[in-house]
Structures are given as structure tokens and as C-alpha cells.
């Protein structure tokens, strides 16, 4: 059954207390008659009522936050719209890509060769977006927790297509979306690395099928600093000998991405950058659609590394089922909190990533 979530957006209200003070007093003098001329002293008893002050009560309603970034809501209509998940090509012939620096969350998956990105857009769109490629069976468990996201892809083989249609993902392939999807082939790249669409068109085709995504992570929203071990970055060697590195940039307060030693830039010539990098170490099995296609197992539990504000924390990830958000805990069982902003998730096998500690050079650190 389709679930459509709405949010209430309110402002903080302070209830000022009122101080009430009640005071009173009184006394009586007893008249004394004597045969002398002296006057007996008059005694006055004064009783003061206790002062009562009402307590001051302040009620602060939390600032509404965007579900996929943890940043304050600016536009309520944007905050409640469904997420678009676009499957983006990472073949060398597909670079530079369009839309990855606009994504709230990017998942990097192992596929048959190179890697592929599932980029999640909700707070910001991208016109155009691409290059778009096919989906995988691993996308179903990975993305179902986004509450009927609009799944933007080029299409897939019969088994994958059938499973996507039966899933809670809203099929927005080139054939399913049709002429209204804004699909086109660019002239600056060669097929199959040149299919693009527009998020404006995809949201317009939604017709209420998608739902507002719930938060996928927990963020630090009190302005506190991150804790953990100081790092210079991390390096990854994923399937197909795909090498990527992340380096902490203190001036920008971002992690910036490299393909091997070259900056990974988008089509606007801006280096790919995020506030958080999350490494999810998971098992890969064979896809039921293709024995040569790996399938990330993203329901269960495993090792998690969080990189944020130049710090690294090692802990554990868990998801009870494919409707669950990511639960991240450190070695003491405390929640691992992300910095509000954009997040990149690396879905790695064991030993596909290495931490570059502070004081070491990312460039000189060996690849895992």
C-alpha cells in the first residue's frame, strides 16, 4: 500500500511566565487603663504573606528540517515532494556527469565494471541530469526506504525490469516515462553514455505516486562539532579496478573527490564535494537477473566508517528490512551523527577502502 507522508511546519513559540506577588500585613494595639501616668508600650504584630512567583516556561518547537540533508526547510512544497533516484553512469566515456553535485545523497555501487551511482535528489533538482544507465536488482533493497522514490533510469533486462515494476520504486525509465520525461541524447558523448533527462519533467509526471522520503540518517542539529580521529581522507579500489579518493579540504569544510589522482569534476567544472562520506562494508552476492552482476546486501549489519568535519569514526551499520533507514552506532553504542548537508555513501566489499590519517598524504598512501 502506498504511503504518502506530509510534514507540519511550525514556528517556535515562547510562553512567558507571569510573576505574581501577594503581600499583606496588620496589627492590633490593646488599650490599658492604670492609675499612673506612664503609658504601656504598644506591641504591633505584623504577619507577611509569602511571595509566590510563577515559574517561567519556555517551549521551543524544533526547526523543520529537510529529510535527506538535515538542513532547515526553506520551501515547504520542496520539503514534501518525492525523491528522484537517477542511475548515473561512471564509465570514463560518461564523465563529466551532470547532477551529482546537486544530489542530497549519492550511493556508489559495484557493478560488472567500473561503478555506478544512484543519486538521490529532493531538496534540489538538475536540468539536465545524466548520463543515465540501467538499474540493478540491488537498487530495490537499497532505495525502498525512500518511500516510493521516482526511479530514473535507462531501463534494464527483462528480469530487472519485471522486479522494478513489482517493487515500490516508481518506474521512470525512458520507455515508461515516455515523451514527457524530457529524455534526450547529447551530442558531446557517444552512446550508450549520452542519455539525459530533466528532474523538472520527472516531478511533473509523478501524479501523486511518489511519497515524501523519511530521513535516512541522523544529523547533529545543535551546532556541535564532530568527534573522532583526525583524517586527511580515504582511498578506495572498487570492482573493475575503479580507484577513487576523498580528501578533506579544511578551507571549504568539505571532502573532495578524485578519480585516481585527477579531480573528479562535474559538467560545470566543479569538483565533486560533500559534507559526509559514509563507507558501508557489505557482502555482495550474485544478482538473480545476471550471475555476472554483483548485488550489494544492504539489509542486515556490518562495519561502517563515517567521515565528517575532518574526523573519522568506525562503527556499525544496521537495517532491519528494506523499509528501514540506516542505523549507525559507534563502538560505545552511541549514534554516529552526520553533519547537515550532502552525503556520499560508498557500498564497498571488505578491504576495498583505507583511511588516510591526519599528517599523511592522500597521494602517497597506497591503494587498498
Secondary structure, 3 states (H helix, E strand, C coil): CCCCCCCCCCCCCCCCCCCCCCCCCCCCCCCCCCCCCCCCCCCCCCCCCCCCCCCCCCCCCCCCECCCCCCECCCHHHHCCECEEEEEECCHHHCCCECHHHCCEEEEEECCCCEEEEEEECCCCCEEEECECCCCCHHHHHHHHHCCCEEEECCCCHHHHHHHHHCCCEEEEHHHHHHHHCCEECCCCCCCCCEEEEHHHHHHCCCCCCCECCCCCCEECCCCCCCCEEEEEEEEEEHHHEEEEEEEECCCCEEEEEECCEECECCCCCECEECEEEEEECCEEEECCEEEEEEECCCEEEEEEEEECCEEEEEEEEECCCCCCCEEEECCCCECCEECCCEEEEEECCCCEEEEECCCCCCCCCCC
